[in-house]
Amino acid sequence: MRIANIVGARPNFMKMAPLLREMRRHPEIHATLIHTGQHYDETMAGRFFQDLELPPPDVSLEVGSGSHAYQTGEVMKRLEPVLTELRPHVVVVVGDVNSTLAAALTSVKLGIPVAHVEAGLRSFDRSMPEEINRLLTDAIADSLFVTEESGRENLLREGVDRARIHMVGNVMIDSLEQSRKLWEHSDIITRLGLTRGEYGVVTLHRPANVDDPVRLRGLVKGLEEIGRRLPLVFPVHPRTRQRMEALESGDGSGGGVRYITPLGYLDFIALVAGSRLALTDSGGLQEETTALGVPCVTMRDETERPITVSQGTNRVVGTSPDRIVAAALHALTEPPQRTSRPPLWDGQASQRIVAILRATSPGPRAASGA
C-alpha cells in the first residue's frame, strides 16, 4: 500500500510525525514523505524535523515563499510529476496551509484519493486564507478525519456523506505525548533565566493581526501592559518580526516583553508547559494549552476549535488591546479550569487514522482529461 504524505509548513510537521511513525509500524505500507518547502529555513523547518524525529523528506519540492496564488500554483506544478511517478493509493494532507489545498487539488485531478487530517474545522471567516483552504480541501477529499465534534457537525451541514467522516481525535496531542519525555527534559526555562509558573508565552503571526500596522502597534502595547504584571516571552515568527521592524515608532522591546528567535518544537512545548499564561492567535497552541491545562487568551474574534473553549482553558477575546489586557489579568486571578481532555485526545489518533486507511483505501483511480 503506497501512501504519499504531504507537509509544507511548520504546523504540518507536528501532525505528520505521529502518522508516519504509525505507518512505518506496518510492513505492508510504503510511506513517502513529500515536503513542499513552504517553510524552508532551518529555524522554521529543520529543527522541527529533528525534534519530532521526522525522517528527511523523500521528495523536496523547494517551493519557498510567495503569494498564496504563487505557492498554490507552484506546489501543484511540482507535485504532479512526483505523484504520477509514485502512483500512490492515497495522498494524506494535514491542516489548512496552502500546501494542503494544492496537494489535494493535484491528487484529485490525477484520480488519487485524498485523506484530510484535521477536517471540518471552521472559523466562518472567509477573510482567513486558512478557512478557504479548509473548505475546499474538505469538499474534494475522500476521507475526512475529524478532531472534535464541531468538525463532524460542520461537514454534515455542508452535505458531506457520513461514511466519509471519521472521528479520530487529535494528532497534535499524539506528538505532544509521544515526545513528552524529551520536552520534559528541555532546559529552555533555565536557559532563559525564568522561573516555572512565573511568566507567560506569546505567539502572533496571522496576517490579520500583523499586516495592519495600527492593529499590530495596539497589540504590542497591550502585551507590554501585561508584561508589566507578568513577564512575557515572545518567540517571534519571521513574518511578524519584519512587520514589527517596519513600525514607525519602537519595536516593542520594553514593557516586560522579551523577544527571542523562534524555538524548536521541544523547547517551545516545554516553555508553554511551564508557563502561567499563553497569549496567541495560533490554532495549534489553543489545542496544546488545552491538553497541558495552561490558561490561553486567543487574540482573535473567533476560533475554528471551539472545544478548546467549551472543554479547555481557552478564552477568545478579540483584538482590542483593552480586552486582551483585561482577559489576561482575569486569567491570572481566576484561571479557567479544564474539566477533562476532549474525547479521543488521548495520544492515539494516528493509530485510528492508519487503521482506517488500511481498511478503506482503494487502489488508484484512472484520471480523465478535461
C-alpha positions as CSV (number, residue, x, y, z in Angstrom):
1,M,0.0,0.0,0.0
2,R,1.6,3.2,-1.2
3,I,0.8,6.4,0.8
4,A,2.1,9.8,-0.1
5,N,2.2,12.2,2.8
6,I,2.4,16.0,2.2
7,V,3.8,18.6,4.6
8,G,4.6,22.2,3.8
9,A,4.7,24.4,6.8
10,R,5.6,24.1,10.5
11,P,2.1,23.3,11.8
12,N,2.0,20.3,9.4
13,F,5.1,18.7,10.9
14,M,3.6,18.1,14.4
15,K,0.6,16.4,12.7
16,M,2.5,14.3,10.3
17,A,5.2,12.9,12.7
18,P,3.0,10.5,14.6
19,L,1.2,9.4,11.4
20,L,4.5,8.5,9.7
21,R,5.7,6.7,12.9
22,E,2.5,4.6,12.9
23,M,2.6,3.9,9.2
24,R,6.1,2.5,9.5
25,R,5.0,0.0,12.0
26,H,3.1,-1.8,9.2
27,P,5.4,-3.6,6.7
28,E,2.7,-3.5,4.0
29,I,2.7,0.3,3.9
30,H,5.2,2.2,1.8
31,A,5.0,5.7,3.2
32,T,6.6,8.6,1.2
33,L,7.1,12.0,2.8
34,I,6.9,15.0,0.4
35,H,7.9,18.4,1.7
36,T,6.7,21.2,-0.5
37,G,9.1,23.7,1.1
38,Q,6.5,26.3,2.0
39,H,8.5,26.7,5.3
40,Y,12.0,26.0,4.2
41,D,14.7,27.5,6.5
42,E,16.4,25.8,9.4
43,T,14.5,27.7,12.1
44,M,11.1,27.1,10.6
45,A,11.6,23.6,9.3
46,G,14.9,21.9,10.0
47,R,14.7,21.9,13.8
48,F,11.2,20.7,13.9
49,F,12.1,17.7,11.7
50,Q,14.9,16.9,14.2
51,D,12.8,17.4,17.3
52,L,9.9,15.4,16.1
53,E,12.2,12.6,14.7
54,L,10.7,13.1,11.3
55,P,12.8,11.4,8.6
56,P,14.3,13.5,5.9
57,P,11.8,14.1,3.1
58,D,11.9,11.6,0.3
59,V,11.0,14.4,-2.0
60,S,11.6,18.2,-1.5
61,L,9.7,20.5,-3.9
62,E,11.5,23.6,-2.6
63,V,8.7,26.0,-3.4
64,G,9.7,28.7,-0.9
65,S,7.8,31.8,0.0
66,G,5.5,33.9,-2.2
67,S,1.9,34.9,-2.5
68,H,-1.0,32.5,-1.9
69,A,-1.5,32.0,-5.6
70,Y,2.2,31.5,-6.3
71,Q,2.6,28.9,-3.6
72,T,-0.5,27.0,-4.5
73,G,0.3,27.0,-8.2
74,E,4.0,26.0,-7.7
75,V,3.1,23.2,-5.4
76,M,0.6,21.8,-8.0
77,K,3.1,22.1,-10.9
78,R,6.0,20.5,-9.0
79,L,3.9,17.8,-7.2
80,E,2.1,16.5,-10.3
81,P,5.0,14.6,-11.9
82,V,6.0,13.3,-8.5
83,L,2.6,11.7,-7.9
84,T,2.4,10.5,-11.4
85,E,5.6,8.5,-10.9
86,L,4.8,7.3,-7.3
87,R,1.2,6.3,-8.2
88,P,0.1,6.3,-4.5
89,H,-3.1,4.6,-3.4
90,V,-3.9,7.6,-1.2
91,V,-2.5,11.1,-0.5
92,V,-2.6,12.3,3.1
93,V,-2.8,16.0,3.7
94,V,-2.9,17.7,7.1
95,G,-4.1,21.1,8.4
96,D,-5.0,24.1,6.4
97,V,-2.0,25.7,4.7
98,N,-1.6,26.5,1.0
99,S,0.3,23.2,0.5
100,T,-2.7,21.3,1.9
101,L,-5.1,22.6,-0.7
102,A,-2.6,22.4,-3.5
103,A,-1.8,18.8,-2.8
104,A,-5.4,17.9,-2.6
105,L,-6.3,19.5,-5.9
106,T,-3.4,17.9,-7.7
107,S,-4.2,14.5,-6.3
108,V,-7.9,14.7,-7.2
109,K,-7.1,15.8,-10.7
110,L,-4.9,12.7,-11.1
111,G,-7.6,10.5,-9.8
112,I,-5.8,9.7,-6.5
113,P,-8.0,9.5,-3.3
114,V,-7.3,12.2,-0.7
115,A,-7.4,11.8,3.1
116,H,-7.6,15.1,5.1
117,V,-6.4,15.0,8.7
118,E,-7.9,17.8,10.8
119,A,-11.0,18.1,8.7
120,G,-14.2,20.1,9.3
121,L,-12.8,22.9,11.4
122,R,-14.5,26.2,10.6
123,S,-13.9,29.8,11.7
124,F,-16.7,31.0,9.5
125,D,-14.4,33.9,8.5
126,R,-13.7,33.7,4.8
127,S,-11.2,36.5,5.0
128,M,-8.8,34.0,6.6
129,P,-6.8,32.2,3.9
130,E,-6.8,29.1,6.1
131,E,-10.6,29.0,6.0
132,I,-10.7,28.9,2.2
133,N,-8.1,26.1,2.2
134,R,-10.1,24.1,4.8
135,L,-13.4,24.5,2.9
136,L,-12.0,23.5,-0.5
137,T,-9.9,20.6,0.8
138,D,-12.8,19.1,2.6
139,A,-15.1,19.5,-0.4
140,I,-12.8,17.2,-2.6
141,A,-11.3,14.9,0.0
142,D,-12.4,11.2,0.1
143,S,-11.7,10.6,3.8
144,L,-12.2,13.3,6.4
145,F,-10.5,12.7,9.8
146,V,-12.1,14.9,12.5
147,T,-10.5,16.1,15.8
148,E,-13.7,17.4,17.6
149,E,-17.5,17.2,17.4
150,S,-17.8,20.7,15.8
151,G,-15.9,19.3,12.8
152,R,-18.3,16.5,12.2
153,E,-21.3,18.8,12.6
154,N,-19.8,21.3,10.1
155,L,-19.2,18.6,7.5
156,L,-22.7,17.1,7.8
157,R,-24.2,20.6,7.5
158,E,-22.2,21.1,4.3
159,G,-23.7,17.9,2.9
160,V,-20.7,15.5,3.3
161,D,-21.6,11.8,3.3
162,R,-21.4,10.4,6.8
163,A,-19.4,7.4,5.5
164,R,-16.5,9.8,4.6
165,I,-16.3,11.3,8.1
166,H,-14.2,9.7,10.8
167,M,-13.9,11.0,14.4
168,V,-10.4,10.0,15.4
169,G,-9.0,12.6,17.8
170,N,-6.1,15.0,17.5
171,V,-2.7,14.0,16.1
172,M,-1.3,17.2,17.6
173,I,-1.8,15.6,21.0
174,D,-0.1,12.4,19.7
175,S,3.0,14.5,19.1
176,L,2.8,16.1,22.5
177,E,2.5,12.8,24.3
178,Q,5.0,10.8,22.2
179,S,7.7,13.5,22.8
180,R,6.8,14.2,26.5
181,K,9.9,12.6,27.9
182,L,12.0,14.7,25.6
183,W,10.4,18.1,26.2
184,E,10.1,17.5,29.9
185,H,13.9,17.3,29.9
186,S,14.4,20.6,28.0
187,D,16.4,23.2,29.9
188,I,14.8,26.2,28.0
189,I,13.3,27.7,31.1
190,T,16.7,27.7,32.9
191,R,18.5,28.9,29.8
192,L,16.2,31.9,29.6
193,G,16.6,32.6,33.3
194,L,12.9,32.1,34.0
195,T,11.0,30.5,36.9
196,R,8.3,27.9,36.2
197,G,4.9,29.4,36.6
198,E,6.1,33.0,36.7
199,Y,6.0,34.0,33.1
200,G,3.7,34.0,30.0
201,V,4.3,32.9,26.4
202,V,3.2,34.9,23.3
203,T,2.8,33.8,19.7
204,L,1.5,36.2,17.0
205,H,1.6,35.6,13.3
206,R,-1.8,35.8,11.5
207,P,-1.8,38.3,8.6
208,A,-5.0,40.0,10.0
209,N,-3.0,40.8,13.2
210,V,0.5,41.6,11.9
211,D,-0.1,43.1,8.5
212,D,-2.1,46.1,9.8
213,P,0.4,48.5,11.4
214,V,-2.3,50.1,13.6
215,R,-3.5,46.8,14.9
216,L,0.0,45.4,15.4
217,R,1.0,48.5,17.3
218,G,-2.0,48.2,19.5
219,L,-1.3,44.5,20.2
220,V,2.3,45.2,21.1
221,K,1.2,48.0,23.5
222,G,-1.3,45.6,25.1
223,L,1.4,42.9,25.5
224,E,3.7,45.5,27.1
225,E,0.9,46.3,29.6
226,I,0.5,42.7,30.5
227,G,4.3,42.3,30.7
228,R,4.4,44.8,33.5
229,R,2.3,42.4,35.6
230,L,3.8,39.1,34.3
231,P,7.0,38.8,32.3
232,L,6.2,37.6,28.7
233,V,8.4,35.6,26.4
234,F,7.7,36.1,22.7
235,P,9.4,33.7,20.1
236,V,8.9,35.9,17.1
237,H,7.8,34.4,13.8
238,P,10.0,35.8,10.9
239,R,6.9,37.4,9.3
240,T,5.9,39.1,12.5
241,R,9.5,40.4,13.1
242,Q,9.5,42.0,9.6
243,R,6.3,43.8,10.3
244,M,7.4,44.9,13.8
245,E,10.6,46.3,12.5
246,A,8.6,48.4,10.0
247,L,6.5,50.1,12.7
248,E,7.1,53.8,12.7
249,S,8.0,54.1,16.4
250,G,9.5,51.5,18.6
251,D,9.9,47.7,18.3
252,G,8.0,46.6,21.4
253,S,11.3,45.8,23.2
254,G,10.2,47.1,26.5
255,G,7.3,46.7,28.9
256,G,8.3,43.3,30.2
257,V,8.1,41.5,26.8
258,R,11.2,39.5,25.9
259,Y,11.6,38.9,22.2
260,I,13.5,35.8,21.2
261,T,14.1,33.9,18.0
262,P,11.8,31.0,17.1
263,L,12.2,27.8,19.1
264,G,12.2,24.2,18.1
265,Y,9.2,22.0,19.0
266,L,10.6,20.5,22.2
267,D,11.8,23.8,23.7
268,F,8.6,25.6,22.7
269,I,6.3,23.0,24.3
270,A,8.5,22.9,27.4
271,L,8.3,26.7,27.6
272,V,4.5,26.6,27.3
273,A,4.0,23.8,29.7
274,G,6.0,25.7,32.4
275,S,4.1,29.0,31.8
276,R,1.3,30.6,33.7
277,L,-0.4,32.0,30.7
278,A,-0.3,31.8,26.9
279,L,-1.5,34.6,24.5
280,T,-1.8,33.6,20.9
281,D,-3.6,33.8,17.6
282,S,-2.5,30.3,16.7
283,G,-4.9,27.4,16.4
284,G,-2.4,24.8,17.4
285,L,-1.5,26.5,20.6
286,Q,-5.1,26.7,21.6
287,E,-5.2,22.9,21.4
288,E,-1.8,22.4,23.1
289,T,-2.7,24.6,26.1
290,T,-6.0,22.8,26.5
291,A,-4.1,19.5,26.7
292,L,-1.5,20.9,29.1
293,G,-4.0,22.8,31.3
294,V,-2.4,26.2,30.7
295,P,-4.7,29.2,30.5
296,C,-4.9,30.6,27.0
297,V,-6.1,34.0,25.7
298,T,-6.7,33.9,22.0
299,M,-6.3,37.3,20.2
300,R,-8.9,36.7,17.5
301,D,-12.6,37.3,17.1
302,E,-13.3,33.6,16.5
303,T,-11.9,30.1,16.8
304,E,-12.2,27.1,14.5
305,R,-11.5,25.0,17.6
306,P,-14.5,25.7,19.8
307,I,-13.8,22.6,22.0
308,T,-10.8,24.4,23.4
309,V,-13.3,27.0,24.9
310,S,-16.1,24.6,25.9
311,Q,-13.9,21.9,27.4
312,G,-10.4,23.5,27.6
313,T,-8.6,26.5,29.0
314,N,-9.1,28.9,26.1
315,R,-10.8,32.3,26.0
316,V,-11.3,34.0,22.7
317,V,-11.3,37.8,23.3
318,G,-10.8,39.6,20.0
319,T,-8.0,42.0,19.1
320,S,-8.9,45.1,21.2
321,P,-5.8,45.8,23.4
322,D,-8.0,46.7,26.3
323,R,-9.9,43.4,26.1
324,I,-6.8,41.4,25.8
325,V,-5.2,43.0,28.8
326,A,-8.4,42.6,30.9
327,A,-8.7,38.9,29.8
328,A,-5.1,38.2,30.6
329,L,-5.3,39.8,34.1
330,H,-8.6,37.9,34.7
331,A,-6.9,34.6,33.7
332,L,-4.1,35.3,36.2
333,T,-6.5,35.8,39.1
334,E,-9.2,33.3,38.0
335,P,-7.6,30.8,35.6
336,P,-10.1,28.7,33.6
337,Q,-10.2,25.2,34.7
338,R,-10.0,22.3,32.3
339,T,-12.6,19.7,33.2
340,S,-11.1,16.9,31.2
341,R,-9.4,16.4,27.8
342,P,-11.7,16.4,24.8
343,P,-12.8,13.0,23.6
344,L,-10.1,10.9,21.9
345,W,-7.4,13.4,22.7
346,D,-5.5,10.5,24.1
347,G,-2.4,10.3,22.0
348,Q,-3.7,7.5,19.8
349,A,-5.3,9.4,16.9
350,S,-2.6,8.3,14.5
351,Q,-3.3,4.7,15.2
352,R,-7.0,5.2,14.4
353,I,-6.3,7.0,11.2
354,V,-3.8,4.4,9.9
355,A,-6.2,1.6,10.8
356,I,-9.0,3.3,8.8
357,L,-6.6,3.9,5.8
358,R,-5.5,0.3,5.8
359,A,-9.2,-0.8,5.9
360,T,-10.7,1.6,3.4
361,S,-8.2,3.0,0.9
362,P,-9.0,1.8,-2.6
363,G,-6.4,1.5,-5.4
364,P,-5.6,4.4,-7.7
365,R,-8.4,5.6,-9.9
366,A,-7.9,6.3,-13.5
367,A,-7.5,10.0,-14.2
368,S,-9.5,11.6,-17.0
369,G,-8.5,14.6,-19.1
370,A,-10.6,17.7,-19.0
